[in-house]
Amino acid sequence: MVQSLFRIIYNLVFILLLSWGILLSFSNLPTAASPVYEQQQNHSSDGIGKYYIGWEIAQVMGYTGAGCLERPNGEAEEKPSQIIDLLNLKPDEVVADTGAGTGYLSF
């Protein structure tokens, strides 16, 4: 019991550190001199016309829009498989996929 609790805490700390590392990798993004937000008149009907570092901000999405979370080019654009590889999970480990959307990383 104590060992499994330790493993859960260990995994949560690992995920937090991994998240922190990912956030740090964005630390060299454009600053106020070069705005990270852009407003465009010609935009997708699924978006709000406001872009953050080149990605259009989507409208609030319900379950009917979930297909975009598992689009064919999703792996190439976002590389979710690298997340799984970097976690180096063991078969008996448990991870909480908070905000899992359609459960792309849940199995």
Secondary structure, 3 states (H helix, E strand, C coil): CHHHHHHHHHHHHHHHHHHHHHHHHCCCCCCCCCCCEEECCCCCCCEEEEEECCEEEECCCCHHHHHHHHCCCHHHHHCHHHHHHHHCCCCCCCCCCCCCCCCCCCC
